[in-house]
């Protein structure tokens, strides 16, 4: 699909343009439906400083990739997204932020058979970092918040294994795979990661000190035999009010990155 065709698709949507990283990155995204937010920024900021080639699975409008690209001008990113409207916005976001020469968008289902992904342009054992923020809303728990969000948020728990399998296929030997997800899915993620990666590292993210973790970052290294590490949970917000703790304030303002 050409950029002109993408532009036609985008013009049919009502969009907002939201500043991230203190204005270093501007993201066009639909005003309604699933919208990129803190999870995407945390995921992009969690990429290792050693990683130069990124694969973003289920990239949406490209927020996580753009955060990672803004952090290091040596990096390139391939964004895999099955929704053509979201892929269209990812293309335009790359262009609008000056990253067109460092990123590309492929319209492909990340759980499709390997042959389909290969034909779409995804090489096996290629990327030094594979990142994902998979859908997490469990359809058995009720209806999605809105019809527009259904595709982005509805995924059965057992589908996570297929996402991890895809990540393992495309990660280079020694490459990292990083997922951000709801804390309740940690057992499923560990089962999926544990059969494919070593050096597993889990970072629980807490809303405030003393709260249960609401999100987890999980990282594995392809081919490693290093042991599992469970890091201390980190609270994102201050004890009171809506402000963030300094570490996370720096991440969200684009003056720091997530070190873990």
JOQUI-V278168 format. One record per residue. PSI is psi in whole degrees, 0 to 359 (999 if undefined). Layout:
BEGIN
psi: (PSI	PSI)
END
This chain:
BEGIN
psi: (133	164	324	318	321	318	322	316	316	322	343	356	155	118	151	159	111	136	135	161	43	26	357	334	135	130	123	129	160	143	332	157	195	132	137	143	223	322	317	320	316	318	312	327	345	352	138	147	343	345	129	340	120	139	123	106	131	51	343	228	2	13	310	317	317	325	315	321	322	333	335	115	2	346	151	158	137	125	122	121	130	339	118	326	316	320	321	317	324	319	313	327	322	312	314	332	8	23	15	329	357	4	156	156	129	130	103	144	122	345	7	160	154	323	319	317	321	316	333	347	15	108	147	151	53	325	137	343	127	124	154	144	78	160	144	351	124	114	337	344	356	189	152	156	329	159	325	335	353	312	326	334	345	117	127	151	323	347	341	323	323	323	316	321	317	316	318	324	319	349	140	155	129	356	162	152	126	125	145	137	173	146	329	340	5	317	320	318	317	321	319	317	321	335	355	340	162	185	39	134	131	128	107	137	123	142	310	162	133	347	154	153	138	333	159	142	130	130	138	156	125	123	355	151	14	152	170	142	124	110	159	142	146	126	134	321	158	167	325	154	188	359	156	153	154	319	316	328	319	320	311	336	355	18	358	171	166	116	118	999)
END
